[in-house]
Amino acid sequence: MDKSSKTKSVFTTGEVARICSISQQTVIRCFDNGRLRGFRVPGSRFRRIPYDHLIKFMRDNQIPLDRLGRPTKNVLVIDDDVDIVELLVDVLTRDGRFDVSSGTTGFDAGILARELLPDIVLLDFKLPDINGTAVCRSIRSNEHLKHTKIIMISGVADPDEIEELREAGADDFIKKPFDVRVVVDRIAELVAA
């Protein structure tokens, strides 16, 4: 992979073609029909594709993000509040450093954690089917997940519950409502992204 893709924020159609292993004509066609978003250089016919649009195009077409030469970290978001899940998935995906999966139950957390082996799990403490402490303990008991970081998120945990979560293996606790940038920064810090 071209070393410049590690720091670029805008790509030419030729660069996108090389990264995605498709022809430049295919890139142009995708751009022209709206499947790949970007902009035209003013006063010319040249097309440019911003990094976040390239990421979306690659995800939409199952093109591995490692072709960009940028390391990504796997994040699993589990919360029964669909609005919070959508917000976190959107922000983390647009960030570009993360591959994001999500679920809304403790059952989802257990299944997806074993399947995806995430670098970090954002886990709501008060899930409808099982509390976060039990999910946290389950993740910690899996040998394949011993390096997975866990951030518990809740609006109702008291200090004793927070201590219990830490004893169950949580690496951090963030209280709702939260500033999404603080969450992203904390994730990046814990997984060195």
Buried (B, 14 or more C-beta within 10 A) or exposed (E): EEEEBEEBEBBBBEBBBBBBEBEBEBBBEBBEEEBBBBEEEEEEEEBBBBBBBBBBBBBEEEBEBEBBBBEBBBBBBBBBBEEBBEBBBEBBBBBBBBBBBBBBBBBBBBEBBEEBBBBBBBBBBBBEEBBBBBBBBBBBEEEEBEEBBBBBBBEEBEEEBBEBBBEBBBBBBBEBEBEBEEBBEBBBEBBEB
